[in-house]
Amino acid sequence: MGIVAKAQNCLVFQGAVEAIALKDPKERTKMLECICQSKQYAVEYKTKKEALLKAKEDTQFHFNKKKSASVERKQVSLEKVEAQKYQAMVDDLNLKRLELSLVELYHNEKGISAISDTHRGKKQFAAQKNSELVNAEQSVKAQKKEHGHLTREQQHMEKEIRGQEHILAQSSSQYIKAKVNTSHHTKKAAEIRDAVKKNGKMLAVKEQELAEGRQEIAELERTWKRYEKQTQEGVARGRDIDLDEAQLHQYKELKELAQTQGAVLCQQAEKLNWEVRADTEKAAFDQRRMKEIEVAIRNSRTHLEEFMSRAEKLEEYTQKCKDSLEDFRQREESLSAELEHVGQRSKEVNQELDQVMEELRNARLDSHESKWQQQRRELLEKLRRLCPETVFGRLSDLCSPVHKKYQLAVTKVFGRNMSAIVVASEKVARDCISFIKEERAEPETFLPIDYLVVNPLNERLRQIPGAKMVVDVVQVNAAAGAAQLGKVVQYVCGNALVCETMKDARNVAFDRQERVRTVTLDGTMFKTSGVISGGSSYLRTKARCWDEKDMIRLKERRHELISELRDLMRLKRKESDLKQILAQAQGAQTRLKYTKTDLESLQNKTIPKCQAEISRLESELSNLKCQIQMQQENLEAKNAEMKRIRQQMDQIDDMVFADFCAKIGVESIREYEQEHLKQQAELDNKRLEFESQRARLNAQLEYEEDQLAQERKKLCKMQDTISKEEQAIVISKEDEKKLLKAVEEGQNKLLEMKNQLLLKNSQVASVKAELNQKTQKLQEINKELTKLQREVMCAETALEQKRMARHNMLLACKIHDLPITLLSGSLNEISEVQLATDSASTSATMDIYEREALLVIDYSELKEELMSLHNEKDIETQMEKMKESISSLEEMLHRTTPPNLKALEKMREVKDKLQEVSD
């Protein structure tokens, strides 16, 4: 302490007093012992005190030990008797347990042997079926390849047939056009020939009429000559008044005198006579002209009726052509609209197909999938065939993000569950695992819906701004079982949140009272433990599975578009029908054009001209009738005037020839003149009538000759037209023959190609039927294989249960220390792991089973009657009896208080202890 006791004066440092006051009693005692210097005797005091205490303790210990040894010897002797009784019961129980275990193990080994033989046989049969399935698949693949080759050849032939049909349609349209042109020219030539025949008949009639007119004129000449001859003979035979020369001279003088006196009247009478004769001739000519006009009107009306009938027929044919054109137009519009729709839809389909192909090329997923992916896909298909209603598929196939931007975040949250297979129950998952082991496939993760423990969602997390729950950005694609799949998504995602930015994710994850697992859009994860994980490049590779789903959808869409495009190409073949309809419509249009031309010519030229001719003739006829009536009135007036003048002249003659008539004995000079001049007058009248008749016949003959010349000219013109039309028909028929030959060659070629196509179709059909047969056989083999695999799985499950039961029995024997005699191996090799009967096989358990299979148990101690049991019911009955016996002993032991089973050893220990104490 730095205190010197001998010093008279001392200094105490500041704080020393306070430090001493703060010390506890032991520290103060030590300080005082140091001050008083008594500390040097403390070691000796402590040693002697310890020796004293030890001597007292040894004396008391030996006394107590001797006393307790005497008491313990008495107690142990009592326990020895109880232990011997208890041990006898335990030995009996162990013997019965040993017997029961040996019976169970013996029959278990027999069951394992039987099940192993069954499993081995079924497995070999399944292997054979599997090899048959592989061979059938290879055969189906080769058949599909051959079918594809034949199908491509068939499509190529169909394409060639479409091209040939197009060429044939063009040739047919040209042939139809040429045929229509030939038909038109033939029809026109036939119509002209009919007209020529009619005109020829009319010309023959007119020539006959002209010949009859000439014959009538000749007959008229002969008649006139006969009449003159008869008149001269009659005059020679008639009565004659002879006058002498003086009387004849007087008659001439008187006649001259009478003529002198009636010269004016004579001139007037002569003038009127000439006028009457002219009017008479004119009236006769007008009468003939009127008859000719009436005949011309009748002919014109006949022609008009013919023209009208032809116009009606042309109108009917025009209407028929218009109806045909309307029908062709409607069919053309329908086909054009359909082809336009087909063309537009083909364009849209091609554009969409190009877009899909571009997307597939950009994604570089249009190539063949990898072997690993193909194996996983085939494994999933096999599992679906094995359990079609309980294996739903991979989680990534059953759901997808609602938007592409959430792909990385959802992939990060899903983690290893991304490609997990969702099943309905735990049992299905175990069966699938057994099947995967059997197939020696890659390990898979299963999500059994009934086995998942799903925590409820924290609804308050939905109210956090700038964040969304991952469950809300994942949509379930499968409509069936959406609620169950939603449970799986909820289990995988939990209460995880997705944020737009890193800052928002960090704030939400760590700045709240309760930490929340968050993830950003680029896949950065903020866990509740504070760990931040990224891995963007790996996530992008893993997130391609969502794009692969899109690619699968794009491939399906591509297949649909190709099928639709193939159907559209079939519809596009109707272009040949459209061209044929257009050719027929063009032919009908041409016929309609020519028909309209003829109809317009008839309606605008021929018929109006004929009607105008008829009107003109009728007008001329009415004028002639009026003129004839006026001429008749004029003739009557002139005849009356001539009669008056004749009476005056007769009075003058009577006055001049009064004395002369009395001399010759006649009443009047006219009697003499009439007697001699009557025949001369009759002759003059007859001559006048003859000349009039001859003039009329000559005029009519001239008119008919003029008409005949016009008809001949018209006939020549029509014959020229017929020759031109015949030349056109010959040219058209030559073209038609050439086109017909081309059409027939095209049809023969098309028929030959169609026959080849039919042959190819039959080959494709036969190959398709064979493919279907092989596919059906493959399905049957696959079905049988699946059934065998199920049987193998059932056998494996039963075998595994037997092995588990054997393991548990051996483990129980090891635990209960049952003295089982082993011919090979030891119970120490048994793994002290309790296996449940429904636990799945692993490599560890298989190792356990293999090690335990090497153990050979000695069943010689087992009774023969227990080993000879074969019926399962007898075995179970015997085991139940043995178990009841064991249960009764166990209950007895349970009611008995367990004694000290180490009493004998303890007795020896007590004797040794007592001897030691005595010594």
Secondary structure as the mmCIF struct_conf table of DSSP 4:
data_model
#
loop_
_struct_conf.conf_type_id
_struct_conf.id
_struct_conf.beg_label_comp_id
_struct_conf.beg_label_asym_id
_struct_conf.beg_label_seq_id
_struct_conf.end_label_comp_id
_struct_conf.end_label_asym_id
_struct_conf.end_label_seq_id
TURN_TY1_P TURN_TY1_P1 ALA A 5 LYS A 6
BEND BEND1 GLN A 8 ASN A 9
TURN_TY1_P TURN_TY1_P2 GLN A 14 GLY A 15
HELX_RH_AL_P HELX_RH_AL_P1 ALA A 16 ALA A 21
TURN_TY1_P TURN_TY1_P3 LEU A 22 LEU A 22
BEND BEND2 LYS A 23 LYS A 23
HELX_RH_AL_P HELX_RH_AL_P2 PRO A 25 CYS A 36
TURN_TY1_P TURN_TY1_P4 GLN A 37 GLN A 37
HELX_RH_3T_P HELX_RH_3T_P1 LYS A 39 TYR A 41
HELX_RH_AL_P HELX_RH_AL_P3 ALA A 42 ARG A 237
BEND BEND3 GLY A 238 GLY A 238
HELX_RH_AL_P HELX_RH_AL_P4 GLU A 245 GLN A 261
TURN_TY1_P TURN_TY1_P5 GLY A 262 GLY A 262
HELX_RH_AL_P HELX_RH_AL_P5 ALA A 263 ALA A 363
TURN_TY1_P TURN_TY1_P6 ARG A 364 ARG A 364
BEND BEND4 ASP A 366 SER A 367
HELX_LH_PP_P HELX_LH_PP_P1 HIS A 368 SER A 370
HELX_RH_AL_P HELX_RH_AL_P6 LYS A 371 LEU A 386
BEND BEND5 CYS A 387 CYS A 387
TURN_TY1_P TURN_TY1_P7 PRO A 388 THR A 390
STRN STRN1 VAL A 391 ARG A 394
HELX_RH_AL_P HELX_RH_AL_P7 LEU A 395 LEU A 398
STRN STRN2 CYS A 399 PRO A 401
BEND BEND6 VAL A 402 HIS A 403
HELX_RH_3T_P HELX_RH_3T_P2 LYS A 404 TYR A 406
HELX_RH_AL_P HELX_RH_AL_P8 GLN A 407 PHE A 414
HELX_RH_3T_P HELX_RH_3T_P3 GLY A 415 SER A 419
HELX_LH_PP_P HELX_LH_PP_P2 ALA A 420 ALA A 420
STRN STRN3 ILE A 421 VAL A 423
BEND BEND7 ALA A 424 ALA A 424
HELX_RH_AL_P HELX_RH_AL_P9 GLU A 426 GLU A 439
TURN_TY1_P TURN_TY1_P8 ARG A 440 ARG A 440
STRN STRN4 PHE A 446 PRO A 448
HELX_RH_3T_P HELX_RH_3T_P4 ILE A 449 TYR A 451
HELX_LH_PP_P HELX_LH_PP_P3 VAL A 454 LEU A 457
HELX_RH_3T_P HELX_RH_3T_P5 GLU A 459 GLN A 463
BEND BEND8 ILE A 464 ILE A 464
TURN_TY1_P TURN_TY1_P9 PRO A 465 GLY A 466
STRN STRN5 ALA A 467 MET A 469
HELX_RH_3T_P HELX_RH_3T_P6 VAL A 470 VAL A 473
STRN STRN6 VAL A 474 VAL A 476
BEND BEND9 ALA A 479 ALA A 479
TURN_TY1_P TURN_TY1_P10 ALA A 480 GLY A 481
HELX_RH_AL_P HELX_RH_AL_P10 ALA A 482 CYS A 493
TURN_TY1_P TURN_TY1_P11 GLY A 494 ASN A 495
STRN STRN7 LEU A 497 CYS A 499
BEND BEND10 GLU A 500 THR A 501
HELX_RH_AL_P HELX_RH_AL_P11 MET A 502 PHE A 510
BEND BEND11 ASP A 511 GLU A 514
STRN STRN8 THR A 518 THR A 520
TURN_TY1_P TURN_TY1_P12 LEU A 521 ASP A 522
STRN STRN9 MET A 525 PHE A 526
TURN_TY1_P TURN_TY1_P13 THR A 528 SER A 529
BEND BEND12 GLY A 530 GLY A 530
STRN STRN10 ILE A 532 SER A 533
HELX_RH_AL_P HELX_RH_AL_P12 SER A 536 LYS A 542
TURN_TY1_P TURN_TY1_P14 ALA A 543 ALA A 543
HELX_RH_AL_P HELX_RH_AL_P13 ARG A 544 LYS A 572
TURN_TY1_P TURN_TY1_P15 ARG A 573 LYS A 574
HELX_RH_AL_P HELX_RH_AL_P14 GLU A 575 SER A 601
HELX_RH_PI_P HELX_RH_PI_P1 LEU A 602 THR A 606
HELX_RH_AL_P HELX_RH_AL_P15 ILE A 607 VAL A 656
TURN_TY1_P TURN_TY1_P16 PHE A 657 PHE A 657
HELX_RH_AL_P HELX_RH_AL_P16 ALA A 658 ILE A 664
TURN_TY1_P TURN_TY1_P17 GLY A 665 GLY A 665
BEND BEND13 GLU A 667 GLU A 667
HELX_RH_AL_P HELX_RH_AL_P17 ILE A 669 HIS A 816
TURN_TY1_P TURN_TY1_P18 ASP A 817 ASP A 817
STRN STRN11 LEU A 822 SER A 824
BEND BEND14 GLY A 825 GLY A 825
HELX_RH_3T_P HELX_RH_3T_P7 LEU A 827 GLU A 829
BEND BEND15 ILE A 830 ILE A 830
HELX_LH_PP_P HELX_LH_PP_P4 GLN A 834 ALA A 836
TURN_TY1_P TURN_TY1_P19 THR A 837 ASP A 838
HELX_LH_PP_P HELX_LH_PP_P5 SER A 839 SER A 841
HELX_RH_AL_P HELX_RH_AL_P18 SER A 843 ALA A 853
TURN_TY1_P TURN_TY1_P20 LEU A 854 LEU A 854
STRN STRN12 VAL A 856 ILE A 857
TURN_TY1_P TURN_TY1_P21 SER A 860 GLU A 861
BEND BEND16 LEU A 862 LEU A 862
HELX_RH_AL_P HELX_RH_AL_P19 GLU A 864 MET A 867
TURN_TY1_P TURN_TY1_P22 SER A 868 SER A 868
HELX_RH_AL_P HELX_RH_AL_P20 GLU A 872 ARG A 895
BEND BEND17 THR A 896 THR A 896
HELX_LH_PP_P HELX_LH_PP_P6 THR A 897 PRO A 898
TURN_TY1_P TURN_TY1_P23 LEU A 901 LYS A 902
HELX_RH_AL_P HELX_RH_AL_P21 ALA A 903 SER A 918
#
